[in-house]
Amino acid sequence: MSKSKKKSGKAKTAPSKAEQKKTEKKANIIGIVMVAVIVVLFAVFIAIVAIHGQKTADSPAPTTEYNGQAVLNALENFEA
């Protein structure tokens, strides 16, 4: 007592050559855009790292004398 079901709509056919080319072109454009976005993000990351590194290089590094003076000051305050 099984009922047979009719398939509605047309049977799928292979896409035409023009449709295939259009799809390939769209896929190529999407691929190029994705690569461009990745390259731009990488460039922004490198720029941020470079700017941060430059700021770190420009800041005065603590010298041994400065650290020694800080230790002496701490000892004087500790004894007092």
HTML snippet that shows the backbone in 3Dmol.js (N, CA, C, O; Angstrom):
<script src="https://3Dmol.org/build/3Dmol-min.js"></script>
<div id="view" style="width:600px;height:400px;position:relative"></div>
<script>
const pdb = `
ATOM      1  N   MET A   1       0.827  -1.191   0.000  1.00  0.00           N
ATOM      2  CA  MET A   1       0.000   0.000   0.000  1.00  0.00           C
ATOM      3  C   MET A   1       0.870   1.252   0.000  1.00  0.00           C
ATOM      4  O   MET A   1       0.511   2.273   0.588  1.00  0.00           O
ATOM      5  N   SER A   2       1.985   1.161  -0.649  1.00  0.00           N
ATOM      6  CA  SER A   2       2.842   2.334  -0.700  1.00  0.00           C
ATOM      7  C   SER A   2       2.371   3.273  -1.794  1.00  0.00           C
ATOM      8  O   SER A   2       2.002   2.863  -2.894  1.00  0.00           O
ATOM      9  N   LYS A   3       2.398   4.522  -1.453  1.00  0.00           N
ATOM     10  CA  LYS A   3       1.968   5.525  -2.438  1.00  0.00           C
ATOM     11  C   LYS A   3       3.203   6.036  -3.162  1.00  0.00           C
ATOM     12  O   LYS A   3       4.221   6.326  -2.533  1.00  0.00           O
ATOM     13  N   SER A   4       3.118   6.143  -4.449  1.00  0.00           N
ATOM     14  CA  SER A   4       4.250   6.670  -5.200  1.00  0.00           C
ATOM     15  C   SER A   4       4.183   8.194  -5.196  1.00  0.00           C
ATOM     16  O   SER A   4       3.128   8.795  -5.400  1.00  0.00           O
ATOM     17  N   LYS A   5       5.367   8.807  -4.953  1.00  0.00           N
ATOM     18  CA  LYS A   5       5.422  10.274  -4.921  1.00  0.00           C
ATOM     19  C   LYS A   5       5.961  10.776  -6.243  1.00  0.00           C
ATOM     20  O   LYS A   5       6.927  10.237  -6.784  1.00  0.00           O
ATOM     21  N   LYS A   6       5.328  11.807  -6.752  1.00  0.00           N
ATOM     22  CA  LYS A   6       5.801  12.421  -7.984  1.00  0.00           C
ATOM     23  C   LYS A   6       6.789  13.527  -7.618  1.00  0.00           C
ATOM     24  O   LYS A   6       6.566  14.287  -6.676  1.00  0.00           O
ATOM     25  N   LYS A   7       7.870  13.603  -8.366  1.00  0.00           N
ATOM     26  CA  LYS A   7       8.821  14.685  -8.156  1.00  0.00           C
ATOM     27  C   LYS A   7       8.325  15.924  -8.862  1.00  0.00           C
ATOM     28  O   LYS A   7       7.995  15.904 -10.048  1.00  0.00           O
ATOM     29  N   SER A   8       8.280  16.995  -8.109  1.00  0.00           N
ATOM     30  CA  SER A   8       7.812  18.237  -8.723  1.00  0.00           C
ATOM     31  C   SER A   8       8.994  18.998  -9.311  1.00  0.00           C
ATOM     32  O   SER A   8      10.114  18.869  -8.818  1.00  0.00           O
ATOM     33  N   GLY A   9       8.773  19.754 -10.310  1.00  0.00           N
ATOM     34  CA  GLY A   9       9.821  20.565 -10.921  1.00  0.00           C
ATOM     35  C   GLY A   9      10.558  19.816 -12.009  1.00  0.00           C
ATOM     36  O   GLY A   9      10.283  18.651 -12.297  1.00  0.00           O
ATOM     37  N   LYS A  10      11.513  20.532 -12.608  1.00  0.00           N
ATOM     38  CA  LYS A  10      12.284  19.957 -13.695  1.00  0.00           C
ATOM     39  C   LYS A  10      13.454  19.138 -13.148  1.00  0.00           C
ATOM     40  O   LYS A  10      13.906  19.330 -12.019  1.00  0.00           O
ATOM     41  N   ALA A  11      13.913  18.244 -13.969  1.00  0.00           N
ATOM     42  CA  ALA A  11      15.117  17.500 -13.618  1.00  0.00           C
ATOM     43  C   ALA A  11      16.314  18.437 -13.768  1.00  0.00           C
ATOM     44  O   ALA A  11      16.345  19.279 -14.665  1.00  0.00           O
ATOM     45  N   LYS A  12      17.294  18.282 -12.884  1.00  0.00           N
ATOM     46  CA  LYS A  12      18.469  19.153 -12.958  1.00  0.00           C
ATOM     47  C   LYS A  12      19.323  18.763 -14.146  1.00  0.00           C
ATOM     48  O   LYS A  12      19.588  17.586 -14.391  1.00  0.00           O
ATOM     49  N   THR A  13      19.742  19.769 -14.870  1.00  0.00           N
ATOM     50  CA  THR A  13      20.608  19.528 -16.022  1.00  0.00           C
ATOM     51  C   THR A  13      21.959  20.165 -15.743  1.00  0.00           C
ATOM     52  O   THR A  13      22.078  21.032 -14.877  1.00  0.00           O
ATOM     53  N   ALA A  14      22.950  19.744 -16.461  1.00  0.00           N
ATOM     54  CA  ALA A  14      24.287  20.314 -16.296  1.00  0.00           C
ATOM     55  C   ALA A  14      24.256  21.779 -16.734  1.00  0.00           C
ATOM     56  O   ALA A  14      23.596  22.121 -17.715  1.00  0.00           O
ATOM     57  N   PRO A  15      24.970  22.643 -16.006  1.00  0.00           N
ATOM     58  CA  PRO A  15      24.973  24.059 -16.396  1.00  0.00           C
ATOM     59  C   PRO A  15      25.646  24.253 -17.754  1.00  0.00           C
ATOM     60  O   PRO A  15      26.549  23.507 -18.132  1.00  0.00           O
ATOM     61  N   SER A  16      25.190  25.257 -18.464  1.00  0.00           N
ATOM     62  CA  SER A  16      25.761  25.529 -19.775  1.00  0.00           C
ATOM     63  C   SER A  16      27.172  26.096 -19.622  1.00  0.00           C
ATOM     64  O   SER A  16      27.591  26.475 -18.529  1.00  0.00           O
ATOM     65  N   LYS A  17      27.888  26.145 -20.734  1.00  0.00           N
ATOM     66  CA  LYS A  17      29.264  26.657 -20.718  1.00  0.00           C
ATOM     67  C   LYS A  17      29.311  28.105 -20.231  1.00  0.00           C
ATOM     68  O   LYS A  17      30.216  28.485 -19.488  1.00  0.00           O
ATOM     69  N   ALA A  18      28.341  28.906 -20.647  1.00  0.00           N
ATOM     70  CA  ALA A  18      28.316  30.312 -20.239  1.00  0.00           C
ATOM     71  C   ALA A  18      28.120  30.424 -18.732  1.00  0.00           C
ATOM     72  O   ALA A  18      28.764  31.238 -18.070  1.00  0.00           O
ATOM     73  N   GLU A  19      27.212  29.586 -18.191  1.00  0.00           N
ATOM     74  CA  GLU A  19      26.985  29.621 -16.743  1.00  0.00           C
ATOM     75  C   GLU A  19      28.217  29.151 -15.990  1.00  0.00           C
ATOM     76  O   GLU A  19      28.542  29.689 -14.932  1.00  0.00           O
ATOM     77  N   GLN A  20      28.905  28.149 -16.529  1.00  0.00           N
ATOM     78  CA  GLN A  20      30.124  27.661 -15.888  1.00  0.00           C
ATOM     79  C   GLN A  20      31.187  28.746 -15.860  1.00  0.00           C
ATOM     80  O   GLN A  20      31.849  28.944 -14.842  1.00  0.00           O
ATOM     81  N   LYS A  21      31.354  29.451 -16.973  1.00  0.00           N
ATOM     82  CA  LYS A  21      32.354  30.518 -17.031  1.00  0.00           C
ATOM     83  C   LYS A  21      32.011  31.634 -16.060  1.00  0.00           C
ATOM     84  O   LYS A  21      32.892  32.183 -15.399  1.00  0.00           O
ATOM     85  N   LYS A  22      30.710  31.973 -15.974  1.00  0.00           N
ATOM     86  CA  LYS A  22      30.275  33.026 -15.064  1.00  0.00           C
ATOM     87  C   LYS A  22      30.573  32.629 -13.610  1.00  0.00           C
ATOM     88  O   LYS A  22      31.042  33.444 -12.815  1.00  0.00           O
ATOM     89  N   THR A  23      30.293  31.373 -13.283  1.00  0.00           N
ATOM     90  CA  THR A  23      30.539  30.875 -11.925  1.00  0.00           C
ATOM     91  C   THR A  23      32.031  30.874 -11.619  1.00  0.00           C
ATOM     92  O   THR A  23      32.451  31.260 -10.528  1.00  0.00           O
ATOM     93  N   GLU A  24      32.836  30.434 -12.601  1.00  0.00           N
ATOM     94  CA  GLU A  24      34.282  30.426 -12.404  1.00  0.00           C
ATOM     95  C   GLU A  24      34.807  31.840 -12.197  1.00  0.00           C
ATOM     96  O   GLU A  24      35.656  32.074 -11.337  1.00  0.00           O
ATOM     97  N   LYS A  25      34.301  32.779 -12.986  1.00  0.00           N
ATOM     98  CA  LYS A  25      34.749  34.164 -12.869  1.00  0.00           C
ATOM     99  C   LYS A  25      34.402  34.721 -11.487  1.00  0.00           C
ATOM    100  O   LYS A  25      35.214  35.399 -10.857  1.00  0.00           O
ATOM    101  N   LYS A  26      33.177  34.422 -11.026  1.00  0.00           N
ATOM    102  CA  LYS A  26      32.739  34.886  -9.710  1.00  0.00           C
ATOM    103  C   LYS A  26      33.629  34.281  -8.618  1.00  0.00           C
ATOM    104  O   LYS A  26      34.019  34.966  -7.672  1.00  0.00           O
ATOM    105  N   ALA A  27      33.945  32.988  -8.763  1.00  0.00           N
ATOM    106  CA  ALA A  27      34.795  32.308  -7.781  1.00  0.00           C
ATOM    107  C   ALA A  27      36.196  32.912  -7.783  1.00  0.00           C
ATOM    108  O   ALA A  27      36.800  33.082  -6.724  1.00  0.00           O
ATOM    109  N   ASN A  28      36.712  33.234  -8.958  1.00  0.00           N
ATOM    110  CA  ASN A  28      38.037  33.849  -9.043  1.00  0.00           C
ATOM    111  C   ASN A  28      38.051  35.211  -8.358  1.00  0.00           C
ATOM    112  O   ASN A  28      38.988  35.537  -7.629  1.00  0.00           O
ATOM    113  N   ILE A  29      37.007  36.004  -8.595  1.00  0.00           N
ATOM    114  CA  ILE A  29      36.936  37.333  -7.983  1.00  0.00           C
ATOM    115  C   ILE A  29      36.858  37.212  -6.464  1.00  0.00           C
ATOM    116  O   ILE A  29      37.526  37.954  -5.744  1.00  0.00           O
ATOM    117  N   ILE A  30      36.045  36.278  -5.980  1.00  0.00           N
ATOM    118  CA  ILE A  30      35.933  36.073  -4.531  1.00  0.00           C
ATOM    119  C   ILE A  30      37.282  35.659  -3.947  1.00  0.00           C
ATOM    120  O   ILE A  30      37.669  36.129  -2.877  1.00  0.00           O
ATOM    121  N   GLY A  31      37.995  34.782  -4.646  1.00  0.00           N
ATOM    122  CA  GLY A  31      39.318  34.347  -4.185  1.00  0.00           C
ATOM    123  C   GLY A  31      40.304  35.493  -4.132  1.00  0.00           C
ATOM    124  O   GLY A  31      41.059  35.614  -3.167  1.00  0.00           O
ATOM    125  N   ILE A  32      40.313  36.334  -5.146  1.00  0.00           N
ATOM    126  CA  ILE A  32      41.218  37.485  -5.176  1.00  0.00           C
ATOM    127  C   ILE A  32      40.889  38.447  -4.044  1.00  0.00           C
ATOM    128  O   ILE A  32      41.792  38.961  -3.386  1.00  0.00           O
ATOM    129  N   VAL A  33      39.603  38.695  -3.812  1.00  0.00           N
ATOM    130  CA  VAL A  33      39.194  39.600  -2.731  1.00  0.00           C
ATOM    131  C   VAL A  33      39.622  39.037  -1.379  1.00  0.00           C
ATOM    132  O   VAL A  33      40.099  39.782  -0.522  1.00  0.00           O
ATOM    133  N   MET A  34      39.456  37.734  -1.179  1.00  0.00           N
ATOM    134  CA  MET A  34      39.858  37.125   0.095  1.00  0.00           C
ATOM    135  C   MET A  34      41.355  37.269   0.315  1.00  0.00           C
ATOM    136  O   MET A  34      41.791  37.609   1.415  1.00  0.00           O
ATOM    137  N   VAL A  35      42.145  37.013  -0.720  1.00  0.00           N
ATOM    138  CA  VAL A  35      43.598  37.156  -0.589  1.00  0.00           C
ATOM    139  C   VAL A  35      43.963  38.604  -0.302  1.00  0.00           C
ATOM    140  O   VAL A  35      44.842  38.863   0.519  1.00  0.00           O
ATOM    141  N   ALA A  36      43.305  39.558  -0.963  1.00  0.00           N
ATOM    142  CA  ALA A  36      43.590  40.975  -0.740  1.00  0.00           C
ATOM    143  C   ALA A  36      43.265  41.371   0.698  1.00  0.00           C
ATOM    144  O   ALA A  36      44.026  42.110   1.322  1.00  0.00           O
ATOM    145  N   VAL A  37      42.151  40.889   1.223  1.00  0.00           N
ATOM    146  CA  VAL A  37      41.785  41.211   2.614  1.00  0.00           C
ATOM    147  C   VAL A  37      42.825  40.655   3.570  1.00  0.00           C
ATOM    148  O   VAL A  37      43.215  41.338   4.518  1.00  0.00           O
ATOM    149  N   ILE A  38      43.281  39.434   3.344  1.00  0.00           N
ATOM    150  CA  ILE A  38      44.292  38.835   4.217  1.00  0.00           C
ATOM    151  C   ILE A  38      45.585  39.638   4.152  1.00  0.00           C
ATOM    152  O   ILE A  38      46.206  39.884   5.186  1.00  0.00           O
ATOM    153  N   VAL A  39      46.002  40.050   2.964  1.00  0.00           N
ATOM    154  CA  VAL A  39      47.237  40.831   2.809  1.00  0.00           C
ATOM    155  C   VAL A  39      47.113  42.169   3.543  1.00  0.00           C
ATOM    156  O   VAL A  39      48.055  42.595   4.212  1.00  0.00           O
ATOM    157  N   VAL A  40      45.964  42.830   3.425  1.00  0.00           N
ATOM    158  CA  VAL A  40      45.764  44.117   4.095  1.00  0.00           C
ATOM    159  C   VAL A  40      45.797  43.932   5.607  1.00  0.00           C
ATOM    160  O   VAL A  40      46.430  44.722   6.308  1.00  0.00           O
ATOM    161  N   LEU A  41      45.134  42.911   6.117  1.00  0.00           N
ATOM    162  CA  LEU A  41      45.152  42.663   7.565  1.00  0.00           C
ATOM    163  C   LEU A  41      46.566  42.376   8.058  1.00  0.00           C
ATOM    164  O   LEU A  41      46.957  42.840   9.128  1.00  0.00           O
ATOM    165  N   PHE A  42      47.329  41.619   7.287  1.00  0.00           N
ATOM    166  CA  PHE A  42      48.711  41.322   7.663  1.00  0.00           C
ATOM    167  C   PHE A  42      49.550  42.600   7.669  1.00  0.00           C
ATOM    168  O   PHE A  42      50.378  42.792   8.559  1.00  0.00           O
ATOM    169  N   ALA A  43      49.339  43.472   6.684  1.00  0.00           N
ATOM    170  CA  ALA A  43      50.082  44.733   6.625  1.00  0.00           C
ATOM    171  C   ALA A  43      49.737  45.613   7.826  1.00  0.00           C
ATOM    172  O   ALA A  43      50.620  46.247   8.403  1.00  0.00           O
ATOM    173  N   VAL A  44      48.467  45.654   8.200  1.00  0.00           N
ATOM    174  CA  VAL A  44      48.059  46.441   9.372  1.00  0.00           C
ATOM    175  C   VAL A  44      48.719  45.882  10.629  1.00  0.00           C
ATOM    176  O   VAL A  44      49.198  46.642  11.471  1.00  0.00           O
ATOM    177  N   PHE A  45      48.745  44.560  10.759  1.00  0.00           N
ATOM    178  CA  PHE A  45      49.388  43.930  11.915  1.00  0.00           C
ATOM    179  C   PHE A  45      50.870  44.289  11.971  1.00  0.00           C
ATOM    180  O   PHE A  45      51.380  44.640  13.034  1.00  0.00           O
ATOM    181  N   ILE A  46      51.559  44.205  10.845  1.00  0.00           N
ATOM    182  CA  ILE A  46      52.990  44.541  10.801  1.00  0.00           C
ATOM    183  C   ILE A  46      53.195  46.008  11.174  1.00  0.00           C
ATOM    184  O   ILE A  46      54.130  46.337  11.903  1.00  0.00           O
ATOM    185  N   ALA A  47      52.321  46.894  10.675  1.00  0.00           N
ATOM    186  CA  ALA A  47      52.446  48.318  10.995  1.00  0.00           C
ATOM    187  C   ALA A  47      52.265  48.550  12.489  1.00  0.00           C
ATOM    188  O   ALA A  47      53.012  49.324  13.087  1.00  0.00           O
ATOM    189  N   ILE A  48      51.287  47.892  13.099  1.00  0.00           N
ATOM    190  CA  ILE A  48      51.063  48.056  14.544  1.00  0.00           C
ATOM    191  C   ILE A  48      52.276  47.571  15.322  1.00  0.00           C
ATOM    192  O   ILE A  48      52.717  48.234  16.260  1.00  0.00           O
ATOM    193  N   VAL A  49      52.818  46.423  14.942  1.00  0.00           N
ATOM    194  CA  VAL A  49      54.000  45.897  15.630  1.00  0.00           C
ATOM    195  C   VAL A  49      55.185  46.845  15.463  1.00  0.00           C
ATOM    196  O   VAL A  49      55.932  47.080  16.412  1.00  0.00           O
ATOM    197  N   ALA A  50      55.357  47.390  14.258  1.00  0.00           N
ATOM    198  CA  ALA A  50      56.481  48.296  14.005  1.00  0.00           C
ATOM    199  C   ALA A  50      56.336  49.584  14.812  1.00  0.00           C
ATOM    200  O   ALA A  50      57.313  50.070  15.382  1.00  0.00           O
ATOM    201  N   ILE A  51      55.131  50.136  14.865  1.00  0.00           N
ATOM    202  CA  ILE A  51      54.912  51.371  15.628  1.00  0.00           C
ATOM    203  C   ILE A  51      55.154  51.110  17.109  1.00  0.00           C
ATOM    204  O   ILE A  51      55.781  51.923  17.788  1.00  0.00           O
ATOM    205  N   HIS A  52      54.665  49.991  17.610  1.00  0.00           N
ATOM    206  CA  HIS A  52      54.863  49.663  19.021  1.00  0.00           C
ATOM    207  C   HIS A  52      56.353  49.474  19.312  1.00  0.00           C
ATOM    208  O   HIS A  52      56.853  49.936  20.337  1.00  0.00           O
ATOM    209  N   GLY A  53      57.054  48.796  18.410  1.00  0.00           N
ATOM    210  CA  GLY A  53      58.494  48.605  18.584  1.00  0.00           C
ATOM    211  C   GLY A  53      59.241  49.924  18.573  1.00  0.00           C
ATOM    212  O   GLY A  53      60.193  50.108  19.331  1.00  0.00           O
ATOM    213  N   GLN A  54      58.815  50.844  17.716  1.00  0.00           N
ATOM    214  CA  GLN A  54      59.458  52.154  17.661  1.00  0.00           C
ATOM    215  C   GLN A  54      59.237  52.920  18.957  1.00  0.00           C
ATOM    216  O   GLN A  54      60.159  53.553  19.472  1.00  0.00           O
ATOM    217  N   LYS A  55      58.012  52.866  19.488  1.00  0.00           N
ATOM    218  CA  LYS A  55      57.727  53.536  20.762  1.00  0.00           C
ATOM    219  C   LYS A  55      58.581  52.947  21.869  1.00  0.00           C
ATOM    220  O   LYS A  55      59.102  53.681  22.709  1.00  0.00           O
ATOM    221  N   THR A  56      58.729  51.631  21.879  1.00  0.00           N
ATOM    222  CA  THR A  56      59.536  50.971  22.906  1.00  0.00           C
ATOM    223  C   THR A  56      61.000  51.380  22.758  1.00  0.00           C
ATOM    224  O   THR A  56      61.689  51.579  23.759  1.00  0.00           O
ATOM    225  N   ALA A  57      61.479  51.507  21.529  1.00  0.00           N
ATOM    226  CA  ALA A  57      62.875  51.878  21.300  1.00  0.00           C
ATOM    227  C   ALA A  57      63.115  53.335  21.702  1.00  0.00           C
ATOM    228  O   ALA A  57      64.199  53.673  22.176  1.00  0.00           O
ATOM    229  N   ASP A  58      62.106  54.202  21.514  1.00  0.00           N
ATOM    230  CA  ASP A  58      62.277  55.620  21.841  1.00  0.00           C
ATOM    231  C   ASP A  58      62.229  55.889  23.339  1.00  0.00           C
ATOM    232  O   ASP A  58      62.789  56.883  23.801  1.00  0.00           O
ATOM    233  N   SER A  59      61.573  55.025  24.102  1.00  0.00           N
ATOM    234  CA  SER A  59      61.465  55.278  25.536  1.00  0.00           C
ATOM    235  C   SER A  59      62.824  55.053  26.182  1.00  0.00           C
ATOM    236  O   SER A  59      63.540  54.116  25.831  1.00  0.00           O
ATOM    237  N   PRO A  60      63.173  55.917  27.127  1.00  0.00           N
ATOM    238  CA  PRO A  60      64.504  55.779  27.744  1.00  0.00           C
ATOM    239  C   PRO A  60      64.573  54.504  28.582  1.00  0.00           C
ATOM    240  O   PRO A  60      63.703  54.232  29.409  1.00  0.00           O
ATOM    241  N   ALA A  61      65.619  53.742  28.347  1.00  0.00           N
ATOM    242  CA  ALA A  61      65.796  52.512  29.107  1.00  0.00           C
ATOM    243  C   ALA A  61      66.377  52.867  30.468  1.00  0.00           C
ATOM    244  O   ALA A  61      67.247  53.733  30.558  1.00  0.00           O
ATOM    245  N   PRO A  62      65.917  52.223  31.515  1.00  0.00           N
ATOM    246  CA  PRO A  62      66.486  52.518  32.826  1.00  0.00           C
ATOM    247  C   PRO A  62      67.954  52.115  32.870  1.00  0.00           C
ATOM    248  O   PRO A  62      68.319  51.027  32.424  1.00  0.00           O
ATOM    249  N   THR A  63      68.779  52.980  33.400  1.00  0.00           N
ATOM    250  CA  THR A  63      70.220  52.702  33.452  1.00  0.00           C
ATOM    251  C   THR A  63      70.559  52.055  34.786  1.00  0.00           C
ATOM    252  O   THR A  63      69.756  52.052  35.718  1.00  0.00           O
ATOM    253  N   THR A  64      71.747  51.516  34.855  1.00  0.00           N
ATOM    254  CA  THR A  64      72.190  50.863  36.092  1.00  0.00           C
ATOM    255  C   THR A  64      72.270  51.883  37.225  1.00  0.00           C
ATOM    256  O   THR A  64      71.902  51.586  38.362  1.00  0.00           O
ATOM    257  N   GLU A  65      72.761  53.109  36.905  1.00  0.00           N
ATOM    258  CA  GLU A  65      72.875  54.135  37.938  1.00  0.00           C
ATOM    259  C   GLU A  65      71.505  54.483  38.509  1.00  0.00           C
ATOM    260  O   GLU A  65      71.342  54.631  39.721  1.00  0.00           O
ATOM    261  N   TYR A  66      70.541  54.608  37.636  1.00  0.00           N
ATOM    262  CA  TYR A  66      69.190  54.944  38.085  1.00  0.00           C
ATOM    263  C   TYR A  66      68.667  53.853  39.009  1.00  0.00           C
ATOM    264  O   TYR A  66      68.118  54.139  40.073  1.00  0.00           O
ATOM    265  N   ASN A  67      68.844  52.582  38.590  1.00  0.00           N
ATOM    266  CA  ASN A  67      68.370  51.470  39.413  1.00  0.00           C
ATOM    267  C   ASN A  67      69.125  51.421  40.735  1.00  0.00           C
ATOM    268  O   ASN A  67      68.535  51.162  41.784  1.00  0.00           O
ATOM    269  N   GLY A  68      70.426  51.670  40.681  1.00  0.00           N
ATOM    270  CA  GLY A  68      71.221  51.679  41.910  1.00  0.00           C
ATOM    271  C   GLY A  68      70.740  52.762  42.854  1.00  0.00           C
ATOM    272  O   GLY A  68      70.626  52.527  44.057  1.00  0.00           O
ATOM    273  N   GLN A  69      70.455  53.946  42.329  1.00  0.00           N
ATOM    274  CA  GLN A  69      69.962  55.042  43.162  1.00  0.00           C
ATOM    275  C   GLN A  69      68.625  54.688  43.788  1.00  0.00           C
ATOM    276  O   GLN A  69      68.375  55.007  44.951  1.00  0.00           O
ATOM    277  N   ALA A  70      67.769  54.033  43.025  1.00  0.00           N
ATOM    278  CA  ALA A  70      66.467  53.632  43.553  1.00  0.00           C
ATOM    279  C   ALA A  70      66.642  52.641  44.700  1.00  0.00           C
ATOM    280  O   ALA A  70      65.916  52.699  45.692  1.00  0.00           O
ATOM    281  N   VAL A  71      67.609  51.729  44.561  1.00  0.00           N
ATOM    282  CA  VAL A  71      67.871  50.755  45.628  1.00  0.00           C
ATOM    283  C   VAL A  71      68.392  51.474  46.864  1.00  0.00           C
ATOM    284  O   VAL A  71      67.973  51.182  47.983  1.00  0.00           O
ATOM    285  N   LEU A  72      69.318  52.423  46.654  1.00  0.00           N
ATOM    286  CA  LEU A  72      69.856  53.170  47.802  1.00  0.00           C
ATOM    287  C   LEU A  72      68.760  53.958  48.512  1.00  0.00           C
ATOM    288  O   LEU A  72      68.706  53.989  49.742  1.00  0.00           O
ATOM    289  N   ASN A  73      67.893  54.590  47.738  1.00  0.00           N
ATOM    290  CA  ASN A  73      66.784  55.337  48.342  1.00  0.00           C
ATOM    291  C   ASN A  73      65.865  54.404  49.130  1.00  0.00           C
ATOM    292  O   ASN A  73      65.402  54.760  50.214  1.00  0.00           O
ATOM    293  N   ALA A  74      65.607  53.239  48.604  1.00  0.00           N
ATOM    294  CA  ALA A  74      64.738  52.279  49.291  1.00  0.00           C
ATOM    295  C   ALA A  74      65.383  51.819  50.587  1.00  0.00           C
ATOM    296  O   ALA A  74      64.705  51.674  51.604  1.00  0.00           O
ATOM    297  N   LEU A  75      66.703  51.586  50.556  1.00  0.00           N
ATOM    298  CA  LEU A  75      67.403  51.162  51.773  1.00  0.00           C
ATOM    299  C   LEU A  75      67.384  52.258  52.831  1.00  0.00           C
ATOM    300  O   LEU A  75      67.187  51.981  54.014  1.00  0.00           O
ATOM    301  N   GLU A  76      67.589  53.509  52.400  1.00  0.00           N
ATOM    302  CA  GLU A  76      67.560  54.617  53.366  1.00  0.00           C
ATOM    303  C   GLU A  76      66.186  54.725  54.019  1.00  0.00           C
ATOM    304  O   GLU A  76      66.082  54.926  55.229  1.00  0.00           O
ATOM    305  N   ASN A  77      65.139  54.592  53.217  1.00  0.00           N
ATOM    306  CA  ASN A  77      63.781  54.658  53.765  1.00  0.00           C
ATOM    307  C   ASN A  77      63.500  53.470  54.674  1.00  0.00           C
ATOM    308  O   ASN A  77      62.756  53.595  55.647  1.00  0.00           O
ATOM    309  N   PHE A  78      64.084  52.330  54.367  1.00  0.00           N
ATOM    310  CA  PHE A  78      63.852  51.122  55.162  1.00  0.00           C
ATOM    311  C   PHE A  78      64.519  51.263  56.532  1.00  0.00           C
ATOM    312  O   PHE A  78      63.951  50.859  57.546  1.00  0.00           O
ATOM    313  N   GLU A  79      65.739  51.844  56.557  1.00  0.00           N
ATOM    314  CA  GLU A  79      66.470  51.991  57.817  1.00  0.00           C
ATOM    315  C   GLU A  79      65.842  53.052  58.707  1.00  0.00           C
ATOM    316  O   GLU A  79      65.890  52.941  59.932  1.00  0.00           O
ATOM    317  N   ALA A  80      65.264  54.063  58.113  1.00  0.00           N
ATOM    318  CA  ALA A  80      64.731  55.172  58.893  1.00  0.00           C
ATOM    319  C   ALA A  80      63.473  54.822  59.628  1.00  0.00           C
ATOM    320  O   ALA A  80      62.913  55.665  60.328  1.00  0.00           O
TER     321      ALA A  80
END
`;
const viewer = $3Dmol.createViewer("view");
viewer.addModel(pdb, "pdb");
viewer.setStyle({}, {cartoon: {color: "spectrum"}});
viewer.zoomTo();
viewer.render();
</script>
